[in-house]
């Protein structure tokens, strides 16, 4: 959890002057969504998941909670978001590298469909995006998380 928070805080600094909503893929227990909402009090923070696992007090308002299979809901979310996303947090991974590669294959194009040209993606596994890597904050083990910034024009 600490590594994730450090990476999200670093990413928040990168997108501070870039307009656009913030996306949390996989709300889980809601801790990350709650942290993102605190980091971005003046922005729309959307959460995507198949089902809700979190306590009611850490859920986004209904208009910002997107329920259903993310493979279907994310690529079609552009109108609902209102603007291209500035920051996307991906927490859909597992310890299974083969499974993560399968998720990455459909997730990367879905992210491209809703993200700004210079969006920042914080992810627990590498995504095949045309992006540059940002250094990880101190205390975060290399490979544990990735902070990627899309290269405009790609």
QUIHUVEN-V196729 format. One line per field, one symbol per residue. ss: DSSP state (H for helix, E for strand, - for the rest). burial: # if it has 16 or more other ideal C-beta (glycine too) atoms within 10 Angstrom, else .. Layout:
BEGIN
ss: ???
burial: ???
END
This chain:
BEGIN
ss: -HHHHHHHHHHHHH-------EEEE-----HHHHHHHHH-----EEEEE------HHH---HHHEEE--HHHH----HHHH---EEEEEE------HHHHHHHHHHHHHHHHHHEEEEEEEEE-------EEEE-------E--EEEEEE----
burial: ...#.###.###.##....#########.#.######.##..#######....#...###...###...#..###.#...#..##########......#..##..##.###.###.##########.#.#..#.##..#....######....
END
